[in-house]
Amino acid sequence: MLTHENYMARAIELAEQGRGSVSPNPMVGCVLVKDGEIIGEGFHQRFGEAHAEVMAFRNAIKDPLDCTVYVNLEPCNIDSKTPPCTKFLKDNGASEVYIANIDPNPDISGKGIEELNRMNIKTHLGILEKEAMDLNKGFYKWVKTGLPWVICKVAQSENRLMGIDNKSSIWITNDISKKHTHELRSRVDAILIGKNTAFVDNPSLTVRLASGKNPIRVIADTNRTLPQNLKIFNDGESESIILCSSKQFSDNQTSQCKFITVEEKDDMLYPKDILKKLANHGVTSVLVEGGPCILKSFFNEGLIDELYEYTAPGILDGDDMKNPIILDNSWNCINQEMLGDDKLVIYQKKEI
Ligand SMILES: NC(=O)c1ccc[n+]([C@@H]2O[C@H](COP(=O)([O-])OP(=O)(O)OC[C@H]3O[C@@H](n4cnc5c(N)ncnc54)[C@H](OP(=O)(O)O)[C@@H]3O)[C@@H](O)[C@H]2O)c1
């Protein structure tokens, strides 16, 4: 006999399939259960399209009248790009709804549940609440603070060096770590790097060693000095955004990239305004892939939520390239694993 947690876990698993296609909407999955059997499954597949509840009823293999619904996010009670899910559930015979999380959107927050109760549909809140929240942490932060969820990635040697100098491109970690990084890329809306990394490494910043959508590529280039022959300007693999100074430029667009202006602080782009501008562009999660200079400014401003530290065996020379992120006890280590000879440690800020 499956439990409420089992059905909700399945809803969360379904929701995950929308990753990369629904942002800035949340990932939502839905399961319909009748007489102990799953009779319908669905998930929100694309931004602006049918919600998970509608998809689950569309896919039902038996009459859903009097079914129990498991959905990881509170059903919406508002007319937006799609009609309200609360009315849809009533009209389609749902008798009871199990919900993992309240929708943080102030227009819905709690009102979806009230509306279901008003229509005599029983509701139960909080099944696998933490797991569901973790799935949509970018969306939650984006709605509540107007900023995206920030993950930083560092590849370093045993003595914490991220390279030998800031004019040379060297590969520090192994192929398993590289594949892992590509999976990480596939989980975020955007990747951000500093101008020097763009110039020295000429990276594609795409997802090639994992499946998933390429994130938006974002480069911090205060004075717009990057040469136009870089891969990000020419490969057409994903949208490219150049962040530049609002003192010198205005927002505009060419066939190669978008230019978005950001406030300056100390002659560089102000990290908090970088995040605000990305959030306005619909980015709910961003992976900062370096180099040390940009990582340092995000760390110093307290803007990092999560850190992925890949450490390869061996020692490098080059003190200017030291990993600038030194964590204190306001961080939790949430996972560690060996990736071949490399070690990956993941940290998350405690207050979150
Ligand atoms: N091991 C790793 O994980 C890793 C990852 C990435 C890169 N790297 C290596 O790192 C080296 C480059 O690193 P880097 O530290 O010199 O440069 P970086 O962080 O890639 O770029 C720094 C530049 O970005 C621009 N920028 C704009 N706003 C900024 C802000 N708020 N904070 C910081 N920078 C801002 C500045 O140039 P403007 O003022 O001209 O805009 C700044 O000089 C390369 O050798 C690369 O191979 C290593």
PDBQT file of the ligand as one rigid body, heavy atoms in Angstrom, charges set to zero:
ROOT
HETATM    1  N1  LIG A 401      39.315  27.064 -11.479  1.00  0.00    +0.000 N 
HETATM    2  C1  LIG A 401      38.159  27.643 -11.688  1.00  0.00    +0.000 C 
HETATM    3  O1  LIG A 401      37.126  27.250 -11.137  1.00  0.00    +0.000 OA
HETATM    4  C2  LIG A 401      38.103  28.805 -12.635  1.00  0.00    +0.000 A 
HETATM    5  C3  LIG A 401      36.852  29.244 -13.079  1.00  0.00    +0.000 A 
HETATM    6  C4  LIG A 401      36.782  30.327 -13.932  1.00  0.00    +0.000 A 
HETATM    7  C5  LIG A 401      37.961  30.960 -14.326  1.00  0.00    +0.000 A 
HETATM    8  N2  LIG A 401      39.153  30.493 -13.910  1.00  0.00    +0.000 N 
HETATM    9  C6  LIG A 401      40.379  31.194 -14.320  1.00  0.00    +0.000 C 
HETATM   10  O2  LIG A 401      40.341  32.463 -13.718  1.00  0.00    +0.000 OA
HETATM   11  C7  LIG A 401      41.094  33.370 -14.484  1.00  0.00    +0.000 C 
HETATM   12  C8  LIG A 401      40.349  34.670 -14.612  1.00  0.00    +0.000 C 
HETATM   13  O3  LIG A 401      39.930  35.072 -13.326  1.00  0.00    +0.000 OA
HETATM   14  P1  LIG A 401      39.941  36.582 -12.803  1.00  0.00    +0.000 P 
HETATM   15  O4  LIG A 401      39.690  36.518 -11.330  1.00  0.00    +0.000 OA
HETATM   16  O5  LIG A 401      41.146  37.280 -13.289  1.00  0.00    +0.000 OA
HETATM   17  O6  LIG A 401      38.750  37.243 -13.567  1.00  0.00    +0.000 OA
HETATM   18  P2  LIG A 401      37.160  37.049 -13.697  1.00  0.00    +0.000 P 
HETATM   19  O7  LIG A 401      36.550  36.938 -12.371  1.00  0.00    +0.000 OA
HETATM   20  O8  LIG A 401      36.884  36.042 -14.719  1.00  0.00    +0.000 OA
HETATM   21  O9  LIG A 401      36.792  38.458 -14.343  1.00  0.00    +0.000 OA
HETATM   22  C9  LIG A 401      37.025  39.597 -13.593  1.00  0.00    +0.000 C 
HETATM   23  C10 LIG A 401      36.662  40.794 -14.399  1.00  0.00    +0.000 C 
HETATM   24  O10 LIG A 401      35.240  40.839 -14.570  1.00  0.00    +0.000 OA
HETATM   25  C11 LIG A 401      34.830  42.192 -14.598  1.00  0.00    +0.000 C 
HETATM   26  N3  LIG A 401      33.850  42.452 -13.565  1.00  0.00    +0.000 N 
HETATM   27  C12 LIG A 401      32.757  43.250 -13.724  1.00  0.00    +0.000 A 
HETATM   28  N4  LIG A 401      32.079  43.332 -12.595  1.00  0.00    +0.000 NA
HETATM   29  C13 LIG A 401      32.725  42.594 -11.678  1.00  0.00    +0.000 A 
HETATM   30  C14 LIG A 401      32.493  42.336 -10.305  1.00  0.00    +0.000 A 
HETATM   31  N5  LIG A 401      31.462  42.821  -9.642  1.00  0.00    +0.000 N 
HETATM   32  N6  LIG A 401      33.378  41.558  -9.656  1.00  0.00    +0.000 NA
HETATM   33  C15 LIG A 401      34.427  41.044 -10.296  1.00  0.00    +0.000 A 
HETATM   34  N7  LIG A 401      34.693  41.246 -11.593  1.00  0.00    +0.000 NA
HETATM   35  C16 LIG A 401      33.847  42.036 -12.288  1.00  0.00    +0.000 A 
HETATM   36  C17 LIG A 401      36.061  43.039 -14.311  1.00  0.00    +0.000 C 
HETATM   37  O11 LIG A 401      36.593  43.467 -15.546  1.00  0.00    +0.000 OA
HETATM   38  P3  LIG A 401      36.043  44.872 -16.165  1.00  0.00    +0.000 P 
HETATM   39  O12 LIG A 401      36.224  45.874 -15.081  1.00  0.00    +0.000 OA
HETATM   40  O13 LIG A 401      36.845  45.096 -17.365  1.00  0.00    +0.000 OA
HETATM   41  O14 LIG A 401      34.622  44.623 -16.441  1.00  0.00    +0.000 OA
HETATM   42  C18 LIG A 401      37.034  42.066 -13.688  1.00  0.00    +0.000 C 
HETATM   43  O15 LIG A 401      38.369  42.402 -13.895  1.00  0.00    +0.000 OA
HETATM   44  C19 LIG A 401      41.402  32.682 -15.801  1.00  0.00    +0.000 C 
HETATM   45  O16 LIG A 401      42.736  32.249 -15.776  1.00  0.00    +0.000 OA
HETATM   46  C20 LIG A 401      40.478  31.487 -15.786  1.00  0.00    +0.000 C 
HETATM   47  O17 LIG A 401      41.028  30.397 -16.505  1.00  0.00    +0.000 OA
HETATM   48  C21 LIG A 401      39.252  29.456 -13.057  1.00  0.00    +0.000 A 
ENDROOT
TORSDOF 0
